């Protein structure tokens, strides 16, 4: 079952809340906090169960059939998060931002962090001997401007590189940038290398 196949008018309030949050984070795997677990549903559950070797189960959500689901314990989340990030996925961490005892109806939840290769902050995930750079490249037609930062240390750098695809790639590799953010119209041939 896919999200696009769901009649939202039949969903339980909690699952409707999940889909409203997921609509804002379509390109990431959503870790949705439910008590002591982070749960994944629909396509995210298929992906996470395959990549993390988790059991794919189902959950009643108000529909005629159970929706695909898998989960990980909150106390071990970094192990699973690191494995997904290492495989190139981005993960949104959606936490309960209200005490369930005080909730009237569904507990309020919000995405508090989106984790990707360049934004990892947990000490278990970082290599203390190497920086974890996230960068940006701007093509100004006569040169490339590369900015990059390690958000765990606050180090920030900007350099200008001759307008040569080979020199740009060599510079990126020599710096060791783990994740690069570019505008949608950036040269696809460089991105695909």
Order of alpha helices (4+ residues) and beta strands (2+ residues): alpha-beta-beta-alpha-beta-beta-alpha-beta-beta-beta-beta-beta-alpha-beta-alpha
